[in-house]
Amino acid sequence: MPSFRYELRCEAQGGLRVAGVDEAGRGPLAGPVVAAVAVIDRAAAGRKLLKLIDDSKKLALEAREKAYEAMVASGIVQFAVGEATVEEIDRINILQATFVAMRRAVEALALAPDIVLIDGNQLPRGLACKARTIVGGDAHSYSIAAASIFAKVTRDRAMARLAEAFPGYGWERNRGYGSREHLDALDRLGLTPHHRTSFAPVRARRAGTASAPQDEALTDG
């Protein structure tokens, strides 16, 4: 379960305002990559709210939505989101696009943090504050876990809207990941402007060299 131990360590070392950063959507074949930043007022955060916050990958859809809405309604958690478009992903690669989304999220936060805790093992360049990485941070830090929920719910909602505009791909269910449903739809319906042409399954179909579709693991992130 998450805790505030990393936040407390940063505060003890002079980081007065600590934020968590995480992303959603690195693996899908379609849609943007979304990052979020979250700052939790520890003094005001009660046990009832904190019990809702966990790594978004561990939470069912209903639990993520409930946590998202509770954090927004509480006024205790300040957050911002940023994204990188499909065009940016294809131009600079998914890792660099993820870093772009993270920088945009941090820059969009109303009150800049002194330090950000980032899930993973690589730091984006160009952040306007100190930063440190935590591998598996969304399972260990409340701030990162909160950011993971904001990023995941924001992206899922965006993919649901895209699914209405581009029916048949199942994006409201697979969120753009390479499920059999999605791959079959690519073969049947072709590409949309929201497909990542730099990703192998999409690139192969664009070139007309795709093999028979196979199930791919669906993972959040």
ABEGO torsion letter per residue (X at the ends): XBBAAAAAAAAAAGBABBBBBBBBGAABABEBBBBBBBBBBAAABBAAAAAABBBAAABBAAAAAAAAAAAAAAGABBBBBBBBBAAAAAAAEAAAAAAAAAAAAAAABABBBABBBBBEABBBBGBABBBBBBBGAAAABAAAAAAAAAAAAAAAAAAAAAAAABBGAGAAAAGGBBBAAAAAAAAAAEBBAABBAABAAAAAAAAGABBBBBBBBBBBX
